[in-house]
């Protein structure tokens, strides 16, 4: 329990550190870069919601391997796009989502819990970034 709390604190600090660095760079970026970041982050929110809706169907016994392949490809594309925009934390979570949808059994439950790629977490991180992009845009 104590190690989990320490790990969560360290992870939270890393995320905050990354976001602060990213914001500094974003303030230096032009309007086009800010718009690219905003669009990419909004795609994450949309895809998280689409994935959540599909997951509801899975719980009802409606598995569609083609839909899972599409989700894996879309999460992978987003990961690459976010990497190019230097949004490393969100990009990593998107990459893990891609790996999960490609083959859920390749990632252990303990790894998934530690990686915290729940729809809520990914969407919250993306929503926080949209606010920060807007703030960064107004200050530029």
C-alpha positions in Angstrom: 0.0 0.0 0.0 2.8 2.5 0.9 4.7 1.6 -2.3 1.6 2.1 -4.4 1.1 5.6 -2.8 4.8 6.4 -3.5 4.5 5.1 -7.0 1.4 7.2 -7.6 3.0 10.3 -6.2 6.1 9.8 -8.4 3.9 9.2 -11.4 1.9 12.3 -10.7 5.1 14.4 -10.3 6.4 13.1 -13.6 3.1 14.0 -15.3 3.1 17.5 -13.8 6.7 18.0 -14.7 6.1 17.0 -18.3 3.0 19.2 -18.6 4.9 22.2 -17.2 7.7 21.7 -19.7 5.2 21.1 -22.5 3.4 24.3 -21.6 6.5 26.4 -21.7 7.3 25.0 -25.2 3.7 25.5 -26.3 3.8 29.2 -25.3 6.7 29.5 -27.7 4.9 27.7 -30.4 2.9 29.4 -33.1 -0.8 29.3 -33.5 -0.6 26.4 -36.0 1.2 24.2 -33.5 -1.4 25.1 -30.8 -4.2 24.2 -33.2 -2.5 20.9 -34.1 -2.2 20.1 -30.4 -5.8 21.0 -29.7 -7.1 18.9 -32.5 -5.0 15.9 -31.5 -6.0 16.1 -27.9 -9.7 16.4 -28.9 -9.3 13.2 -31.0 -8.1 11.4 -27.8 -11.3 12.5 -26.0 -13.4 11.3 -28.9 -11.6 8.0 -29.2 -11.8 7.4 -25.5 -15.5 7.8 -25.6 -15.8 5.5 -28.7 -13.7 2.9 -26.9 -15.8 3.2 -23.8 -19.0 2.6 -25.8 -17.5 -0.4 -27.5 -16.5 -1.8 -24.1 -20.1 -1.6 -23.0 -20.9 -3.9 -26.0 -18.1 -6.2 -24.9 -19.6 -6.6 -21.5 -22.9 -7.5 -23.2 -21.1 -10.2 -25.2 -20.9 -8.3 -28.5 -17.2 -8.7 -29.5 -16.2 -7.4 -32.9 -12.6 -8.1 -33.9 -12.7 -5.6 -36.7 -13.8 -2.9 -34.4 -11.0 -3.8 -32.0 -8.5 -3.7 -34.9 -9.8 -0.2 -35.8 -9.5 1.0 -32.2 -5.9 -0.4 -32.1 -5.0 1.4 -35.3 -6.6 4.7 -34.2 -5.0 4.7 -30.8 -1.6 4.0 -32.5 -2.1 6.8 -35.0 -2.9 9.2 -32.2 0.1 8.0 -30.2 2.4 8.9 -33.2 0.7 12.3 -33.7 1.0 13.2 -30.0 4.6 12.1 -30.0 5.3 14.5 -32.9 3.7 17.3 -30.8 5.8 16.4 -27.8 2.9 15.3 -25.7 4.8 12.3 -24.5 2.7 11.3 -21.4 -0.6 11.2 -23.4 1.2 9.6 -26.4 2.4 6.7 -24.1 -1.0 6.1 -22.8 -2.4 6.0 -26.3 0.3 3.6 -27.3 -0.7 1.3 -24.4 -4.3 1.6 -25.4 -3.4 0.5 -28.9 -1.5 -2.4 -27.6 -4.4 -3.4 -25.4 -7.0 -3.3 -28.2 -4.6 -5.2 -30.6 -4.3 -8.0 -28.0 -5.7 -7.5 -24.5 -4.0 -10.6 -23.2 -0.5 -9.3 -23.9 -0.7 -6.9 -21.0 -1.0 -8.3 -17.5 -3.8 -6.9 -15.2 -1.1 -5.6 -12.8 0.7 -3.8 -15.6 -2.6 -2.3 -16.8 -3.4 -1.1 -13.3 0.0 0.5 -12.9 -0.1 2.1 -16.3 -3.6 3.6 -15.5 -4.9 3.7 -19.0 -8.6 3.7 -17.9 -10.9 5.7 -20.2 -11.5 8.1 -17.3 -7.7 8.8 -16.8 -6.9 9.2 -20.5 -9.9 11.5 -21.1 -9.1 13.5 -17.9 -5.5 14.0 -19.0 -6.7 15.0 -22.5 -9.3 17.4 -21.1 -6.7 19.0 -18.8 -4.4 19.5 -21.8 -7.2 21.2 -23.8 -7.6 23.8 -21.0 -3.9 24.3 -20.9 -3.7 24.8 -24.7 -6.4 27.4 -24.5 -4.6 29.2 -21.6 -1.3 28.9 -23.6 -3.0 30.3 -26.7 -4.4 33.4 -24.9 -1.0 34.2 -23.3 0.9 33.9 -26.6 
